Amino acid sequence: MTGWIWGYILLGTLCDWLGRRRCFLLSISLSCLLGVAVCLSSSVVAFLLLRLFQGATLAGVFVSSYIIRLELCDPPHRLMVAMISGFFAMFAELLLPGIAVLCRYWPVLQAVATLPLLLLLSYWCCASLFPESPRWLLATAQILQLKRSLQEFSTRNGVGLHDDLYPGETLLSEIDSAYGEDCQPAYFSVLELRRSRVIWKNCLILSFTLFIGTGIQYCFTRNLHSYSSNFYFGYFLRVITGALACVFICLSVNHFGRRGMLLLSAIITGLSSLLLLALTQYLRGGLVLVLSVVGLLFSQALAMLSAFFACEVMPTVVRGGCIGLVLAAGCVGMAASSLMELQNNSGYFLHHVVFASFAVLSVLCIMLLPESKRKPLPDSLRDGENQRRPALFLSRPDRDNLPLLCARPARSEYNPDNYSCLVSATRRMLTKDKLPYRIAVPTDSPLLSDSETLENDSVREVAS
């Protein structure tokens, strides 16, 4: 778990400096080399260190592949592409008990140890065929690599750049006009979050919700173990609820929005944990089982949706580092559950109270997040700062919708051109002969100023 945490942070930051494709290939290469070294290691210390570094490189594989899938996908199918990895993970967990039983035989154990290395090598060969993410190249102003990537995409898709129906040369000329020849690449790191006001808050809130979603699952799985002592019952029930959480997210998030479903998941998770905390000794076994299954389902939905939401909200220039921080927080929550199992459930009540309180607190924090449904991914830091929290309720049209998080002062609505047009239009209207209401022009002399009025009054007094 420690290796995965450091791998998420370090290799996620490398995604913003080296690129998604390079980081993916680097992580796969290191994972294969470390896997071979783990198989050949003889001492326990060397085995643990190699497993630590191998976990870090596998975390880099996950982060880079997850980001590049979302950046190459269009907004309507972005959620489905992200949930495919969740379904594959649940399918792999379903096969793990059978593989563990078969690993008692030495030939099967050798095959299990070498098969993942062969799969990683095949991924390396496939990844070398794909170009770099054009979105990241454009966000970091790497114009030459961007043109090469776009030409490669158009060639493999069968689209000619010289066609009239697909004027790709116009796009390339617009890129040249927007970015000069002397444009230098600009790379950003997670340390840029110190200068932001909205991005770091979104990153902190989503890290907090993912930490809660992974850490509170132990409070529900422990009740499952108390209901049935069979290991496979709790294990397969947790995997099945994870698959149902993926289905629930796919069916609801595109319709109701990311922020709304994340809020619903946090509310149901918090209510289930509070009811189990307060009424476990008064409820029957069936009700405890139902509350545990419901809480486990929505806690897994909370964790999955937090990771997906963070990838959509974070800007492209720092997406790798921010996603690494969010996923590292989720690993910390999983480590808290593992520590409870190692301590034989000592301090379980305090663990349950703390995470139930955090779940209630996360409901208030989620309201500060923006909505990313049917919106393009933010690329620059300015795009990330301009994201606003939508209104909680539908307001009347005569009221102003003021943003809760204001990154910069609003621009003044004064426009001298509009006012000059207003003055000229008013003069033309007053000079017309035919008006619906004639403006009466006084026949008397114009009003005197204050000084002249005082002089006339003084002359009249002297004359009198």
VENKA-V232479 format. One record per backbone hydrogen bond with DSSP energy under -1.0 kcal/mol. CO is the residue of the C=O (numbers start at 1). NH is the residue of the N-H. Records with the same first field share a line. If there is no record, write none. Layout:
# VENKA-V232479
CO=NH, NH
This chain:
# VENKA-V232479
1=5
2=6
3=7
4=8
5=9
6=10
7=11
9=13
10=14
11=15
14=18
19=23
20=24
21=25
22=26
23=27
24=28
25=29
26=30
27=31
28=32
29=33
30=34
31=35
32=36
33=37
34=38
35=39
36=40
43=47
44=48
45=49
46=50
47=51
48=52
49=53
50=54
51=55
52=56
53=57
54=58
55=59
56=60
57=61
58=62
59=63
60=64
61=65
62=66
63=67
64=68
65=69
66=70
67=71
68=72
77=81
78=82
79=83
80=84
83=87
84=88
85=89
86=90
87=91
88=92
89=93
90=94
91=95
95=99
96=100
97=101
98=102
99=103
101=104
102=105
105=109
106=110
107=111
108=112
109=113
110=114
111=115
114=118
115=119
116=120
117=121
118=122
119=123
120=124
121=125
122=126
123=127
124=128
126=129
133=137
134=138
135=139
136=140
137=142
140=186
141=143
142=146
143=147
144=148
145=149
146=150
147=151
148=152
149=153
150=154
151=155
152=156
153=157
154=159
160=163
161=169
166=168
167=171
168=172
169=173
170=174
171=175
172=176
173=177
174=178
175=179
180=183
189=192
190=193
191=194
192=195
198=202
199=203
200=204
201=205
202=206
203=207
204=208
205=209
206=210
207=211
208=212
209=213
210=214
211=215
212=216
217=221
218=222
220=224
221=225
222=226
223=227
224=228
230=234
231=235
232=236
233=237
234=238
235=239
236=240
237=241
238=242
239=243
240=244
241=245
242=246
243=247
244=248
245=249
246=250
247=251
248=252
249=253
252=256
253=257
257=261
258=262
259=263
260=264
261=265
262=266
263=267
264=268
265=269
266=270
267=271
268=272
269=273
270=274
271=275
272=276
273=277
274=278
275=279
279=283
284=288
285=289
286=290
287=291
288=292
289=293
290=294
291=295
292=296
293=297
294=298
295=299
296=300
297=301
298=302
299=303
300=304
301=305
302=306
303=307
304=308
305=309
306=310
307=311
308=312
309=313
310=314
318=322
319=323
320=324
321=325
322=326
323=327
324=328
325=329
326=330
327=331
328=332
329=333
330=334
331=335
332=336
333=337
334=338
335=339
336=340
337=341
338=342
339=343
340=345
341=344
345=348
347=351
348=352
349=353
350=354
351=355
352=356
353=357
354=358
355=359
356=360
357=361
358=362
361=365
362=366
365=368
366=369
372=375
378=316
379=317
380=384
381=385
382=386
396=399
400=402
415=419
416=420
417=421
418=422
419=423
420=424
421=425
422=426
423=427
424=428
425=429
426=430
427=431
449=453
450=454
451=455
452=456
453=457
454=458
455=459
456=460
457=461
458=462
459=463
460=464
